[in-house]
Amino acid sequence: MIGPIIIIVVLLVLIPVGVCVTGGIVAAGLGWTLKESGEASHEGSELIELNT
């Protein structure tokens, strides 16, 4: 009887929370990487100073 309860808790609580946390970490890493890449490839542009 305890097995199905554990499976339900994992499916309804742990997996969605894990997906949300992982998505946030991936989004933060991707944003930081793209910002650094954009600043490096457009070094010296006056628009970089306006974006900060």
Secondary structure as UniProt FT lines:
FT   HELIX           2..9
FT   HELIX           10..14
FT   HELIX           15..41
FT   TURN            42..44
FT   HELIX           46..51
//
